[in-house]
Amino acid sequence: MPVAVYTTLIFLLSSMATLAPSGGVTHLDKVAHLVEYGMYGGLLVRAWRRNLGPRIALPVAWGTGLLVAAADERFQAWVGRSATWGDWITDAAAPVLGSVLVVLVTSRTRTAPNL
């Protein structure tokens, strides 16, 4: 459910014609994309781990993130916003980073059995 809600939020934000980070900081939009899709990657890997198991969760989360990022950029072009390769690359890399971070933070260390 969180993935579906977050995906909807991504496309709702993308449909806003005047959505742009303020402050005049160079490449702030890339930081916004990185945060947005990094969180998405974390949600994806958590959902896929529960449904598919840990071995396949990361590649499926990455693939899902890539597809949604491409669809998001295409959707932005369709609604009259700019769609750039730079945004897509950031959108595509961020789920990888976010999902790996979630796996690293949530994984438990395995201890050797006492002999």
C-alpha positions as CSV (number, residue, x, y, z in Angstrom):
1,M,0.0,0.0,0.0
2,P,2.8,2.6,0.8
3,V,4.3,2.0,-2.7
4,A,1.0,2.6,-4.4
5,V,0.4,5.8,-2.4
6,Y,3.9,7.1,-3.0
7,T,3.7,6.3,-6.8
8,T,0.4,8.3,-6.9
9,L,2.1,11.1,-5.1
10,I,5.0,11.1,-7.6
11,F,2.6,11.5,-10.5
12,L,0.5,14.1,-8.7
13,L,3.6,16.2,-8.1
14,S,4.6,15.7,-11.8
15,S,1.3,17.0,-13.0
16,M,1.8,20.4,-11.3
17,A,2.9,22.7,-14.1
18,T,4.7,25.2,-11.8
19,L,6.4,22.8,-9.4
20,A,10.1,23.9,-9.0
21,P,12.4,24.1,-6.0
22,S,13.0,27.7,-4.8
23,G,16.0,29.3,-3.4
24,G,18.1,29.8,-6.5
25,V,20.5,26.9,-5.6
26,T,22.0,25.3,-8.7
27,H,20.8,21.8,-9.4
28,L,18.4,21.8,-6.4
29,D,15.9,20.0,-8.6
30,K,18.3,17.1,-8.9
31,V,18.5,16.9,-5.1
32,A,14.7,16.9,-4.9
33,H,14.7,14.1,-7.5
34,L,17.3,12.2,-5.6
35,V,15.4,12.4,-2.3
36,E,12.0,11.6,-3.9
37,Y,13.2,8.6,-5.7
38,G,15.6,7.5,-3.0
39,M,12.7,7.2,-0.6
40,Y,10.8,5.4,-3.4
41,G,13.6,2.8,-3.8
42,G,13.5,2.2,0.0
43,L,9.7,1.6,-0.1
44,L,10.1,-0.6,-3.2
45,V,12.7,-2.9,-1.7
46,R,10.8,-3.3,1.5
47,A,7.6,-4.3,-0.4
48,W,9.4,-6.6,-2.8
49,R,11.4,-8.3,0.1
50,R,8.1,-9.2,1.8
51,N,6.5,-10.5,-1.4
52,L,9.4,-12.0,-3.4
53,G,12.1,-12.7,-0.8
54,P,15.5,-11.0,-0.2
55,R,17.4,-12.4,-3.2
56,I,15.3,-11.0,-5.9
57,A,14.0,-7.8,-4.1
58,L,16.9,-5.5,-5.0
59,P,16.9,-6.2,-8.8
60,V,13.1,-6.0,-9.0
61,A,13.1,-2.8,-7.0
62,W,15.7,-1.3,-9.3
63,G,13.7,-2.3,-12.4
64,T,10.5,-1.0,-11.0
65,G,12.2,2.3,-10.1
66,L,13.7,2.6,-13.6
67,L,10.3,2.0,-15.2
68,V,8.4,4.5,-13.0
69,A,11.2,7.1,-13.5
70,A,10.9,6.7,-17.3
71,A,7.1,6.9,-17.1
72,D,7.3,9.9,-14.8
73,E,9.6,11.8,-17.2
74,R,7.4,11.0,-20.1
75,F,4.3,12.1,-18.2
76,Q,6.0,15.4,-17.3
77,A,6.6,16.0,-21.0
78,W,3.0,15.2,-21.8
79,V,1.6,17.7,-19.2
80,G,3.9,20.4,-20.5
81,R,6.8,20.2,-18.0
82,S,10.4,19.7,-18.9
83,A,11.6,16.1,-19.2
84,T,15.3,15.7,-19.3
85,W,17.8,12.9,-19.5
86,G,19.5,14.4,-16.4
87,D,16.4,14.1,-14.4
88,W,15.8,10.5,-15.6
89,I,19.3,9.5,-14.7
90,T,18.9,11.0,-11.2
91,D,15.5,9.4,-10.9
92,A,16.9,6.0,-12.1
93,A,20.0,6.1,-9.8
94,A,18.1,7.2,-6.6
95,P,16.0,4.0,-6.2
96,V,19.3,2.0,-6.3
97,L,20.8,4.1,-3.6
98,G,17.7,4.2,-1.5
99,S,17.1,0.5,-1.7
100,V,20.7,-0.4,-0.9
101,L,20.6,2.0,2.1
102,V,17.4,0.3,3.4
103,V,18.9,-3.1,3.0
104,L,22.1,-2.1,4.8
105,V,20.2,-0.4,7.6
106,T,17.7,-3.2,8.1
107,S,19.8,-6.2,7.6
108,R,20.7,-8.2,10.7
109,T,24.2,-9.3,11.2
110,R,24.6,-13.0,11.2
111,T,26.5,-14.6,14.0
112,A,28.2,-17.9,13.8
113,P,26.7,-20.6,16.0
114,N,28.5,-21.4,19.2
115,L,30.5,-24.6,18.8
